[in-house]
Amino acid sequence: MATATDETQQSAFIELGAIGTGAIQAGVSQQARLEEFTARVGGGEFHRPTAVTLPCTCIDGRFGASGELVPNAAGGSESLMVADDLTTKRYAQADDGSTCGQFRAMLADLKAAERAVGGHTAADCHGAPSGCGANDKLPAIYAYVAANGDTLREVAISLLAYEIDDETHGLIVKNAAERTEFSGGDELLSALQENDGRVDVLEGEHTEVLAVINRRPGTTLDRDAVRAAFGDEYEAFNVDEWAFLEGAKAVSEPGYDAEAHKKRVAMFYYNLATAGVLCGPGMRVTVLA
Ligand SMILES: [Zn+2]
C-alpha cells in the first residue's frame, strides 16, 4: 500500500496499490473534487447515528437505499455467513453445505432472534445474477483470500491493530481455498427475500473514489447526504468495522468469545478481499477512528 497525505486538505489516506486488482477507482473526470471528497467523507462529515448494531446492508456506495440507516459490511448479512463459512461452519451442518443453504439457515436463526438482515440488488444488474458484487463475485473473493491471505493479515494488523493468531489465520485461508462450490448470487438474493430481509435497489453506475473503514461505534454513512453535497459523480464504499464483532457474536455460541473473534477476523478478510477484487490500485482508503 502506498501512503499519501494531501497537504491542502490535511486528509490522510492510503491507496490499495497492488492489493486492488479490479476496476473501481477515481477516474480522470473525478479529480476536481477528489481531495475535498476524501477530506470530508473520510473525515466523517456525512456519518450519522444508527440504532442497529450489526451489519445488515452492503458497503456499496451507490444510492437508492430506503429506510433507516443501518451498518454496512460486504453483501450486508452475507458478511456474517461468510465469516461463519471461513471459520467454524456452524451453519454448514444445518443444510447441504452450499453457501445458499448456510445463508438460509443463518437468516432463519437471525430472524428468530429478531435481528435485522438485509442486502441489495441493483436497478440495472448488467446481466449479473444479483447486482451485488460482494455476492456475485464470491468465488473470486474466496480465491483472493486463498491467494493473498498473508497480505490481508498484514493489513488487518497494520491498519487496525487486529490480533490474529496463526491458527485463526490458517483456518480462514484453508477454508477459503477448499470451497469449490458456490451458489448463484440470485439464489442468495432469493433467500434474503424469502426471509423478509431488507433488499435495497441501488441505482446508477459505480463512481466510488474512496473506501471508508468506519470505527466510530453507532454510526454509518448517509449516502443521501453525500449525494446532496457531491452529486452522482463521487461515491464512497463504507465499511462499518465497529459492528463486525457484534455481527460475529450473532452467529457464534453465546459467551464463546474465541469463536466471535475468529469470525470478526474472517469478516475483515472478506471485506478487504471484496475491495481487492472490485477496486483498482488507485482506490483510496481511510480509517475513521
Ligand atoms: Zn453489494
py3Dmol code that shows the C-alpha trace and the ligand (Angstrom):
import py3Dmol

protein = """\
ATOM      1  CA  MET A   1       0.000   0.000   0.000  1.00  0.00           C
ATOM      2  CA  ALA A   2       1.196   3.497  -0.778  1.00  0.00           C
ATOM      3  CA  THR A   3       0.770   6.237   1.801  1.00  0.00           C
ATOM      4  CA  ALA A   4      -0.062   9.753   0.799  1.00  0.00           C
ATOM      5  CA  THR A   5      -1.128  12.931   2.523  1.00  0.00           C
ATOM      6  CA  ASP A   6      -2.729  15.808   0.725  1.00  0.00           C
ATOM      7  CA  GLU A   7      -1.366  18.889   2.401  1.00  0.00           C
ATOM      8  CA  THR A   8      -4.035  21.319   1.280  1.00  0.00           C
ATOM      9  CA  GLN A   9      -6.891  19.374   2.878  1.00  0.00           C
ATOM     10  CA  GLN A  10      -4.952  17.597   5.622  1.00  0.00           C
ATOM     11  CA  SER A  11      -6.500  14.276   4.635  1.00  0.00           C
ATOM     12  CA  ALA A  12      -4.538  11.115   5.343  1.00  0.00           C
ATOM     13  CA  PHE A  13      -5.297   8.123   3.183  1.00  0.00           C
ATOM     14  CA  ILE A  14      -3.668   5.069   1.728  1.00  0.00           C
ATOM     15  CA  GLU A  15      -4.117   3.635  -1.742  1.00  0.00           C
ATOM     16  CA  LEU A  16      -4.858  -0.049  -2.330  1.00  0.00           C
ATOM     17  CA  GLY A  17      -1.863  -0.378  -4.621  1.00  0.00           C
ATOM     18  CA  ALA A  18      -1.115  -3.970  -5.592  1.00  0.00           C
ATOM     19  CA  ILE A  19      -3.991  -5.158  -3.372  1.00  0.00           C
ATOM     20  CA  GLY A  20      -6.501  -3.657  -5.820  1.00  0.00           C
ATOM     21  CA  THR A  21      -6.987  -5.971  -8.799  1.00  0.00           C
ATOM     22  CA  GLY A  22     -10.364  -4.656 -10.018  1.00  0.00           C
ATOM     23  CA  ALA A  23     -11.511  -1.566 -11.871  1.00  0.00           C
ATOM     24  CA  ILE A  24     -13.316   0.797  -9.500  1.00  0.00           C
ATOM     25  CA  GLN A  25     -11.250   3.862  -8.611  1.00  0.00           C
ATOM     26  CA  ALA A  26     -11.233   7.601  -9.258  1.00  0.00           C
ATOM     27  CA  GLY A  27     -11.228   8.342 -12.987  1.00  0.00           C
ATOM     28  CA  VAL A  28      -9.994  11.336 -14.929  1.00  0.00           C
ATOM     29  CA  SER A  29     -13.371  13.069 -14.606  1.00  0.00           C
ATOM     30  CA  GLN A  30     -13.354  12.666 -10.821  1.00  0.00           C
ATOM     31  CA  GLN A  31     -10.232  14.626  -9.955  1.00  0.00           C
ATOM     32  CA  ALA A  32     -11.755  18.075  -9.434  1.00  0.00           C
ATOM     33  CA  ARG A  33     -13.266  17.400  -6.030  1.00  0.00           C
ATOM     34  CA  LEU A  34     -11.311  14.267  -5.090  1.00  0.00           C
ATOM     35  CA  GLU A  35      -9.258  15.901  -2.331  1.00  0.00           C
ATOM     36  CA  GLU A  36     -12.317  17.649  -0.913  1.00  0.00           C
ATOM     37  CA  PHE A  37     -14.294  14.394  -1.039  1.00  0.00           C
ATOM     38  CA  THR A  38     -11.506  12.438   0.657  1.00  0.00           C
ATOM     39  CA  ALA A  39     -11.211  15.007   3.429  1.00  0.00           C
ATOM     40  CA  ARG A  40     -14.926  15.498   4.078  1.00  0.00           C
ATOM     41  CA  VAL A  41     -16.306  11.980   3.603  1.00  0.00           C
ATOM     42  CA  GLY A  42     -13.182  10.354   5.029  1.00  0.00           C
ATOM     43  CA  GLY A  43     -13.314  12.780   7.933  1.00  0.00           C
ATOM     44  CA  GLY A  44     -16.770  11.639   8.995  1.00  0.00           C
ATOM     45  CA  GLU A  45     -18.794  14.708   7.996  1.00  0.00           C
ATOM     46  CA  PHE A  46     -21.530  12.524   6.495  1.00  0.00           C
ATOM     47  CA  HIS A  47     -21.628   9.761   9.083  1.00  0.00           C
ATOM     48  CA  ARG A  48     -24.815   9.656  11.146  1.00  0.00           C
ATOM     49  CA  PRO A  49     -26.144   7.691  14.120  1.00  0.00           C
ATOM     50  CA  THR A  50     -27.697   4.246  13.635  1.00  0.00           C
ATOM     51  CA  ALA A  51     -29.636   2.284  16.230  1.00  0.00           C
ATOM     52  CA  VAL A  52     -28.764  -1.109  14.681  1.00  0.00           C
ATOM     53  CA  THR A  53     -25.604  -2.771  15.994  1.00  0.00           C
ATOM     54  CA  LEU A  54     -24.755  -5.485  13.454  1.00  0.00           C
ATOM     55  CA  PRO A  55     -24.026  -5.243   9.716  1.00  0.00           C
ATOM     56  CA  CYS A  56     -27.087  -5.756   7.511  1.00  0.00           C
ATOM     57  CA  THR A  57     -26.624  -3.682   4.355  1.00  0.00           C
ATOM     58  CA  CYS A  58     -23.778  -3.545   1.867  1.00  0.00           C
ATOM     59  CA  ILE A  59     -20.660  -1.370   1.646  1.00  0.00           C
ATOM     60  CA  ASP A  60     -21.770  -0.390  -1.904  1.00  0.00           C
ATOM     61  CA  GLY A  61     -21.549   3.361  -2.442  1.00  0.00           C
ATOM     62  CA  ARG A  62     -24.441   3.686  -4.869  1.00  0.00           C
ATOM     63  CA  PHE A  63     -27.638   5.496  -3.959  1.00  0.00           C
ATOM     64  CA  GLY A  64     -31.180   4.168  -3.772  1.00  0.00           C
ATOM     65  CA  ALA A  65     -31.304   2.634  -0.289  1.00  0.00           C
ATOM     66  CA  SER A  66     -34.527   3.356   1.505  1.00  0.00           C
ATOM     67  CA  GLY A  67     -35.430   3.063   5.136  1.00  0.00           C
ATOM     68  CA  GLU A  68     -33.340   3.697   8.207  1.00  0.00           C
ATOM     69  CA  LEU A  69     -29.556   3.954   8.213  1.00  0.00           C
ATOM     70  CA  VAL A  70     -28.045   0.612   9.251  1.00  0.00           C
ATOM     71  CA  PRO A  71     -24.452  -0.671   9.485  1.00  0.00           C
ATOM     72  CA  ASN A  72     -22.596  -1.810   6.349  1.00  0.00           C
ATOM     73  CA  ALA A  73     -20.432  -4.828   5.526  1.00  0.00           C
ATOM     74  CA  ALA A  74     -19.741  -6.539   2.198  1.00  0.00           C
ATOM     75  CA  GLY A  75     -23.010  -8.028   0.912  1.00  0.00           C
ATOM     76  CA  GLY A  76     -24.861  -6.949   4.085  1.00  0.00           C
ATOM     77  CA  SER A  77     -25.864 -10.026   6.097  1.00  0.00           C
ATOM     78  CA  GLU A  78     -23.776 -12.117   3.690  1.00  0.00           C
ATOM     79  CA  SER A  79     -20.686 -10.965   5.621  1.00  0.00           C
ATOM     80  CA  LEU A  80     -21.941 -12.923   8.640  1.00  0.00           C
ATOM     81  CA  MET A  81     -22.475 -16.079   6.584  1.00  0.00           C
ATOM     82  CA  VAL A  82     -19.018 -15.839   5.031  1.00  0.00           C
ATOM     83  CA  ALA A  83     -17.426 -15.219   8.446  1.00  0.00           C
ATOM     84  CA  ASP A  84     -19.015 -18.473   9.639  1.00  0.00           C
ATOM     85  CA  ASP A  85     -18.149 -20.408   6.480  1.00  0.00           C
ATOM     86  CA  LEU A  86     -14.480 -19.392   6.742  1.00  0.00           C
ATOM     87  CA  THR A  87     -14.233 -20.435  10.395  1.00  0.00           C
ATOM     88  CA  THR A  88     -16.425 -22.783  12.456  1.00  0.00           C
ATOM     89  CA  LYS A  89     -19.041 -23.584   9.773  1.00  0.00           C
ATOM     90  CA  ARG A  90     -21.847 -23.586  12.314  1.00  0.00           C
ATOM     91  CA  TYR A  91     -24.458 -23.344   9.556  1.00  0.00           C
ATOM     92  CA  ALA A  92     -22.888 -25.848   7.213  1.00  0.00           C
ATOM     93  CA  GLN A  93     -24.384 -28.646   9.306  1.00  0.00           C
ATOM     94  CA  ALA A  94     -27.882 -27.224   9.014  1.00  0.00           C
ATOM     95  CA  ASP A  95     -28.237 -27.866   5.314  1.00  0.00           C
ATOM     96  CA  ASP A  96     -26.387 -29.310   2.331  1.00  0.00           C
ATOM     97  CA  GLY A  97     -23.237 -27.269   2.938  1.00  0.00           C
ATOM     98  CA  SER A  98     -23.914 -24.971  -0.020  1.00  0.00           C
ATOM     99  CA  THR A  99     -23.393 -21.251   0.520  1.00  0.00           C
ATOM    100  CA  CYS A 100     -27.093 -20.691  -0.067  1.00  0.00           C
ATOM    101  CA  GLY A 101     -28.063 -23.465   2.361  1.00  0.00           C
ATOM    102  CA  GLN A 102     -25.878 -21.895   5.026  1.00  0.00           C
ATOM    103  CA  PHE A 103     -27.265 -18.460   4.273  1.00  0.00           C
ATOM    104  CA  ARG A 104     -30.853 -19.709   4.648  1.00  0.00           C
ATOM    105  CA  ALA A 105     -30.092 -21.391   7.961  1.00  0.00           C
ATOM    106  CA  MET A 106     -28.346 -18.301   9.301  1.00  0.00           C
ATOM    107  CA  LEU A 107     -31.087 -15.929   8.162  1.00  0.00           C
ATOM    108  CA  ALA A 108     -33.714 -18.096   9.855  1.00  0.00           C
ATOM    109  CA  ASP A 109     -31.670 -18.001  13.062  1.00  0.00           C
ATOM    110  CA  LEU A 110     -31.228 -14.243  12.966  1.00  0.00           C
ATOM    111  CA  LYS A 111     -34.880 -13.718  12.112  1.00  0.00           C
ATOM    112  CA  ALA A 112     -35.933 -15.865  15.081  1.00  0.00           C
ATOM    113  CA  ALA A 113     -33.703 -13.706  17.282  1.00  0.00           C
ATOM    114  CA  GLU A 114     -35.352 -10.588  15.794  1.00  0.00           C
ATOM    115  CA  ARG A 115     -32.077  -9.314  14.369  1.00  0.00           C
ATOM    116  CA  ALA A 116     -32.017  -7.132  11.257  1.00  0.00           C
ATOM    117  CA  VAL A 117     -30.995  -8.829   7.977  1.00  0.00           C
ATOM    118  CA  GLY A 118     -30.524  -7.360   4.524  1.00  0.00           C
ATOM    119  CA  GLY A 119     -28.657  -6.913   1.277  1.00  0.00           C
ATOM    120  CA  HIS A 120     -29.406  -5.425  -2.099  1.00  0.00           C
ATOM    121  CA  THR A 121     -29.921  -5.774  -5.802  1.00  0.00           C
ATOM    122  CA  ALA A 122     -29.470  -3.120  -8.491  1.00  0.00           C
ATOM    123  CA  ALA A 123     -31.867  -1.298 -10.804  1.00  0.00           C
ATOM    124  CA  ASP A 124     -29.718  -2.491 -13.714  1.00  0.00           C
ATOM    125  CA  CYS A 125     -27.821  -5.695 -12.969  1.00  0.00           C
ATOM    126  CA  HIS A 126     -25.959  -5.649 -16.324  1.00  0.00           C
ATOM    127  CA  GLY A 127     -26.526  -9.380 -16.562  1.00  0.00           C
ATOM    128  CA  ALA A 128     -25.091 -10.125 -13.116  1.00  0.00           C
ATOM    129  CA  PRO A 129     -27.191 -12.553 -11.054  1.00  0.00           C
ATOM    130  CA  SER A 130     -27.927 -10.337  -8.037  1.00  0.00           C
ATOM    131  CA  GLY A 131     -26.479  -6.878  -8.682  1.00  0.00           C
ATOM    132  CA  CYS A 132     -24.225  -7.066  -5.595  1.00  0.00           C
ATOM    133  CA  GLY A 133     -20.541  -7.577  -6.411  1.00  0.00           C
ATOM    134  CA  ALA A 134     -19.710  -8.951  -2.959  1.00  0.00           C
ATOM    135  CA  ASN A 135     -22.336 -11.648  -3.615  1.00  0.00           C
ATOM    136  CA  ASP A 136     -21.972 -12.341  -7.350  1.00  0.00           C
ATOM    137  CA  LYS A 137     -18.170 -12.459  -7.182  1.00  0.00           C
ATOM    138  CA  LEU A 138     -17.960 -14.727  -4.144  1.00  0.00           C
ATOM    139  CA  PRO A 139     -15.868 -17.392  -5.962  1.00  0.00           C
ATOM    140  CA  ALA A 140     -13.297 -14.757  -6.987  1.00  0.00           C
ATOM    141  CA  ILE A 141     -13.285 -13.282  -3.479  1.00  0.00           C
ATOM    142  CA  TYR A 142     -12.635 -16.688  -1.869  1.00  0.00           C
ATOM    143  CA  ALA A 143      -9.839 -17.282  -4.383  1.00  0.00           C
ATOM    144  CA  TYR A 144      -8.424 -13.890  -3.450  1.00  0.00           C
ATOM    145  CA  VAL A 145      -8.416 -14.781   0.272  1.00  0.00           C
ATOM    146  CA  ALA A 146      -6.730 -18.093  -0.525  1.00  0.00           C
ATOM    147  CA  ALA A 147      -4.044 -16.446  -2.661  1.00  0.00           C
ATOM    148  CA  ASN A 148      -3.462 -13.269  -0.633  1.00  0.00           C
ATOM    149  CA  GLY A 149      -4.058 -14.357   2.953  1.00  0.00           C
ATOM    150  CA  ASP A 150      -0.741 -13.053   4.232  1.00  0.00           C
ATOM    151  CA  THR A 151      -1.374  -9.627   2.744  1.00  0.00           C
ATOM    152  CA  LEU A 152      -4.847  -9.475   4.283  1.00  0.00           C
ATOM    153  CA  ARG A 153      -3.369 -10.375   7.641  1.00  0.00           C
ATOM    154  CA  GLU A 154      -0.676  -7.703   7.374  1.00  0.00           C
ATOM    155  CA  VAL A 155      -3.233  -5.024   6.547  1.00  0.00           C
ATOM    156  CA  ALA A 156      -5.548  -6.071   9.400  1.00  0.00           C
ATOM    157  CA  ILE A 157      -2.641  -5.804  11.822  1.00  0.00           C
ATOM    158  CA  SER A 158      -1.015  -2.639  10.496  1.00  0.00           C
ATOM    159  CA  LEU A 159      -4.188  -0.683   9.777  1.00  0.00           C
ATOM    160  CA  LEU A 160      -6.496  -1.833  12.590  1.00  0.00           C
ATOM    161  CA  ALA A 161      -4.162  -3.442  15.140  1.00  0.00           C
ATOM    162  CA  TYR A 162      -6.023  -6.766  14.952  1.00  0.00           C
ATOM    163  CA  GLU A 163      -4.553  -9.645  16.928  1.00  0.00           C
ATOM    164  CA  ILE A 164      -4.548 -12.703  14.656  1.00  0.00           C
ATOM    165  CA  ASP A 165      -3.039 -15.977  15.815  1.00  0.00           C
ATOM    166  CA  ASP A 166      -1.633 -18.481  13.338  1.00  0.00           C
ATOM    167  CA  GLU A 167      -4.448 -20.975  13.925  1.00  0.00           C
ATOM    168  CA  THR A 168      -7.202 -18.478  13.084  1.00  0.00           C
ATOM    169  CA  HIS A 169      -5.356 -17.196  10.037  1.00  0.00           C
ATOM    170  CA  GLY A 170      -4.604 -20.681   8.775  1.00  0.00           C
ATOM    171  CA  LEU A 171      -8.206 -21.808   9.246  1.00  0.00           C
ATOM    172  CA  ILE A 172      -9.625 -18.888   7.256  1.00  0.00           C
ATOM    173  CA  VAL A 173      -7.202 -19.307   4.350  1.00  0.00           C
ATOM    174  CA  LYS A 174      -7.698 -23.084   4.291  1.00  0.00           C
ATOM    175  CA  ASN A 175     -11.497 -22.815   4.263  1.00  0.00           C
ATOM    176  CA  ALA A 176     -11.350 -20.199   1.509  1.00  0.00           C
ATOM    177  CA  ALA A 177      -9.110 -22.447  -0.599  1.00  0.00           C
ATOM    178  CA  GLU A 178     -11.150 -25.594  -0.025  1.00  0.00           C
ATOM    179  CA  ARG A 179     -14.550 -24.288  -1.085  1.00  0.00           C
ATOM    180  CA  THR A 180     -15.131 -25.180  -4.716  1.00  0.00           C
ATOM    181  CA  GLU A 181     -18.938 -24.997  -4.966  1.00  0.00           C
ATOM    182  CA  PHE A 182     -20.774 -21.695  -4.796  1.00  0.00           C
ATOM    183  CA  SER A 183     -24.488 -20.992  -5.064  1.00  0.00           C
ATOM    184  CA  GLY A 184     -25.543 -18.317  -7.536  1.00  0.00           C
ATOM    185  CA  GLY A 185     -25.872 -14.735  -6.401  1.00  0.00           C
ATOM    186  CA  ASP A 186     -29.532 -14.844  -7.388  1.00  0.00           C
ATOM    187  CA  GLU A 187     -30.105 -17.800  -5.052  1.00  0.00           C
ATOM    188  CA  LEU A 188     -28.715 -15.877  -2.078  1.00  0.00           C
ATOM    189  CA  LEU A 189     -30.815 -12.873  -3.025  1.00  0.00           C
ATOM    190  CA  SER A 190     -33.927 -15.087  -3.107  1.00  0.00           C
ATOM    191  CA  ALA A 191     -33.066 -16.499   0.320  1.00  0.00           C
ATOM    192  CA  LEU A 192     -32.951 -12.987   1.675  1.00  0.00           C
ATOM    193  CA  GLN A 193     -36.302 -12.101   0.145  1.00  0.00           C
ATOM    194  CA  GLU A 194     -37.904 -15.294   1.490  1.00  0.00           C
ATOM    195  CA  ASN A 195     -36.738 -14.416   4.998  1.00  0.00           C
ATOM    196  CA  ASP A 196     -38.214 -10.912   4.931  1.00  0.00           C
ATOM    197  CA  GLY A 197     -34.778  -9.365   4.590  1.00  0.00           C
ATOM    198  CA  ARG A 198     -34.371  -5.780   3.574  1.00  0.00           C
ATOM    199  CA  VAL A 199     -33.419  -5.627  -0.120  1.00  0.00           C
ATOM    200  CA  ASP A 200     -32.406  -2.199  -1.377  1.00  0.00           C
ATOM    201  CA  VAL A 201     -32.495  -1.475  -5.102  1.00  0.00           C
ATOM    202  CA  LEU A 202     -29.356   0.557  -5.797  1.00  0.00           C
ATOM    203  CA  GLU A 203     -29.151   2.867  -8.787  1.00  0.00           C
ATOM    204  CA  GLY A 204     -26.653   4.114 -11.326  1.00  0.00           C
ATOM    205  CA  GLU A 205     -23.046   3.266 -12.067  1.00  0.00           C
ATOM    206  CA  HIS A 206     -20.277   2.675  -9.538  1.00  0.00           C
ATOM    207  CA  THR A 207     -18.479   6.004  -9.006  1.00  0.00           C
ATOM    208  CA  GLU A 208     -16.679   5.193  -5.752  1.00  0.00           C
ATOM    209  CA  VAL A 209     -13.397   7.033  -5.257  1.00  0.00           C
ATOM    210  CA  LEU A 210     -12.898   6.246  -1.572  1.00  0.00           C
ATOM    211  CA  ALA A 211     -13.406   3.361   0.865  1.00  0.00           C
ATOM    212  CA  VAL A 212     -14.003   4.368   4.471  1.00  0.00           C
ATOM    213  CA  ILE A 213     -13.278   1.884   7.249  1.00  0.00           C
ATOM    214  CA  ASN A 214     -15.521   3.294   9.951  1.00  0.00           C
ATOM    215  CA  ARG A 215     -14.563   2.572  13.564  1.00  0.00           C
ATOM    216  CA  ARG A 216     -16.926   5.062  15.208  1.00  0.00           C
ATOM    217  CA  PRO A 217     -19.441   2.943  17.162  1.00  0.00           C
ATOM    218  CA  GLY A 218     -23.095   3.603  16.414  1.00  0.00           C
ATOM    219  CA  THR A 219     -22.551   5.470  13.136  1.00  0.00           C
ATOM    220  CA  THR A 220     -22.802   4.774   9.405  1.00  0.00           C
ATOM    221  CA  LEU A 221     -22.521   6.711   6.153  1.00  0.00           C
ATOM    222  CA  ASP A 222     -25.556   8.716   4.981  1.00  0.00           C
ATOM    223  CA  ARG A 223     -25.266   8.304   1.190  1.00  0.00           C
ATOM    224  CA  ASP A 224     -28.142  10.717   0.534  1.00  0.00           C
ATOM    225  CA  ALA A 225     -26.216  13.425   2.390  1.00  0.00           C
ATOM    226  CA  VAL A 226     -23.112  12.638   0.314  1.00  0.00           C
ATOM    227  CA  ARG A 227     -25.183  12.847  -2.857  1.00  0.00           C
ATOM    228  CA  ALA A 228     -26.664  16.213  -1.804  1.00  0.00           C
ATOM    229  CA  ALA A 229     -23.136  17.599  -1.446  1.00  0.00           C
ATOM    230  CA  PHE A 230     -21.357  15.918  -4.356  1.00  0.00           C
ATOM    231  CA  GLY A 231     -23.994  14.650  -6.821  1.00  0.00           C
ATOM    232  CA  ASP A 232     -23.683  11.284  -8.579  1.00  0.00           C
ATOM    233  CA  GLU A 233     -20.062  11.650  -9.676  1.00  0.00           C
ATOM    234  CA  TYR A 234     -18.446  10.802  -6.361  1.00  0.00           C
ATOM    235  CA  GLU A 235     -19.382   7.908  -4.097  1.00  0.00           C
ATOM    236  CA  ALA A 236     -17.730   6.066  -1.223  1.00  0.00           C
ATOM    237  CA  PHE A 237     -17.671   2.479  -0.073  1.00  0.00           C
ATOM    238  CA  ASN A 238     -18.330   2.395   3.657  1.00  0.00           C
ATOM    239  CA  VAL A 239     -17.337  -0.488   5.929  1.00  0.00           C
ATOM    240  CA  ASP A 240     -18.729  -0.232   9.467  1.00  0.00           C
ATOM    241  CA  GLU A 241     -15.950  -2.253  11.044  1.00  0.00           C
ATOM    242  CA  TRP A 242     -17.103  -1.247  14.528  1.00  0.00           C
ATOM    243  CA  ALA A 243     -20.142  -3.524  14.008  1.00  0.00           C
ATOM    244  CA  PHE A 244     -18.147  -6.612  12.950  1.00  0.00           C
ATOM    245  CA  LEU A 245     -17.750  -8.012  16.456  1.00  0.00           C
ATOM    246  CA  GLU A 246     -21.481  -7.721  17.174  1.00  0.00           C
ATOM    247  CA  GLY A 247     -22.209  -9.415  13.845  1.00  0.00           C
ATOM    248  CA  ALA A 248     -19.690 -12.140  14.660  1.00  0.00           C
ATOM    249  CA  LYS A 249     -21.268 -12.697  18.074  1.00  0.00           C
ATOM    250  CA  ALA A 250     -24.715 -13.038  16.484  1.00  0.00           C
ATOM    251  CA  VAL A 251     -23.506 -16.116  14.562  1.00  0.00           C
ATOM    252  CA  SER A 252     -21.384 -17.601  17.376  1.00  0.00           C
ATOM    253  CA  GLU A 253     -22.049 -19.604  20.513  1.00  0.00           C
ATOM    254  CA  PRO A 254     -23.157 -17.107  23.201  1.00  0.00           C
ATOM    255  CA  GLY A 255     -20.302 -16.237  25.530  1.00  0.00           C
ATOM    256  CA  TYR A 256     -17.742 -18.049  23.380  1.00  0.00           C
ATOM    257  CA  ASP A 257     -15.508 -15.066  22.639  1.00  0.00           C
ATOM    258  CA  ALA A 258     -12.856 -17.068  20.796  1.00  0.00           C
ATOM    259  CA  GLU A 259     -15.369 -18.055  18.118  1.00  0.00           C
ATOM    260  CA  ALA A 260     -16.618 -14.491  17.707  1.00  0.00           C
ATOM    261  CA  HIS A 261     -13.045 -13.219  17.484  1.00  0.00           C
ATOM    262  CA  LYS A 262     -12.266 -15.654  14.664  1.00  0.00           C
ATOM    263  CA  LYS A 263     -15.370 -14.563  12.797  1.00  0.00           C
ATOM    264  CA  ARG A 264     -14.530 -10.893  13.195  1.00  0.00           C
ATOM    265  CA  VAL A 265     -11.141 -11.539  11.602  1.00  0.00           C
ATOM    266  CA  ALA A 266     -12.732 -13.589   8.803  1.00  0.00           C
ATOM    267  CA  MET A 267     -15.265 -10.821   8.198  1.00  0.00           C
ATOM    268  CA  PHE A 268     -12.478  -8.309   7.765  1.00  0.00           C
ATOM    269  CA  TYR A 269     -10.621 -10.614   5.352  1.00  0.00           C
ATOM    270  CA  TYR A 270     -13.800 -10.996   3.289  1.00  0.00           C
ATOM    271  CA  ASN A 271     -14.464  -7.254   3.242  1.00  0.00           C
ATOM    272  CA  LEU A 272     -10.892  -6.363   2.290  1.00  0.00           C
ATOM    273  CA  ALA A 273     -10.787  -9.131  -0.326  1.00  0.00           C
ATOM    274  CA  THR A 274     -14.035  -7.771  -1.797  1.00  0.00           C
ATOM    275  CA  ALA A 275     -12.335  -4.392  -2.155  1.00  0.00           C
ATOM    276  CA  GLY A 276      -9.317  -6.144  -3.681  1.00  0.00           C
ATOM    277  CA  VAL A 277     -11.489  -7.844  -6.293  1.00  0.00           C
ATOM    278  CA  LEU A 278     -13.739  -4.873  -7.108  1.00  0.00           C
ATOM    279  CA  CYS A 279     -11.359  -1.907  -6.781  1.00  0.00           C
ATOM    280  CA  GLY A 280      -8.291  -0.779  -8.671  1.00  0.00           C
ATOM    281  CA  PRO A 281      -4.887   0.151  -7.219  1.00  0.00           C
ATOM    282  CA  GLY A 282      -5.818   3.828  -7.080  1.00  0.00           C
ATOM    283  CA  MET A 283      -8.745   3.291  -4.692  1.00  0.00           C
ATOM    284  CA  ARG A 284      -8.202   5.447  -1.623  1.00  0.00           C
ATOM    285  CA  VAL A 285      -8.812   4.029   1.839  1.00  0.00           C
ATOM    286  CA  THR A 286      -9.268   5.991   5.048  1.00  0.00           C
ATOM    287  CA  VAL A 287      -9.792   4.780   8.598  1.00  0.00           C
ATOM    288  CA  LEU A 288     -12.347   6.824  10.516  1.00  0.00           C
ATOM    289  CA  ALA A 289     -11.362   6.492  14.164  1.00  0.00           C
TER     290      ALA A 289
END
"""
ligand_1 = """\
1
ZN
Zn -23.221 -5.168 -2.506
"""
view = py3Dmol.view(width=600, height=400)
view.addModel(protein, "pdb")
view.setStyle({"model": 0}, {"cartoon": {"style": "trace"}})
view.addModel(ligand_1, "xyz")
view.setStyle({"model": 1}, {"stick": {}})
view.zoomTo()
view.show()
